[in-house]
């Protein structure tokens, strides 16, 4: 199993959507955890994490409509 940025569940870079697909959980839970962690860590470290993940994690294959 490989981690990709989500092509279908993206708001900004697809990092939260990719994590949700990888762990097989709802993307809303991952987004809430990211926002909560950002507030606890004073936003700046979480912003750096997101930008670095956006650069490093490859884009996933596009989802086909069935």
Secondary structure, DSSP 8 states (H G I E B T S, - for coil): ----B-SSS-SSSSHHHHHHHHHTS-HHHHHHHHHHHHHHTTTHHHHHHHHHHHHHS-B-------
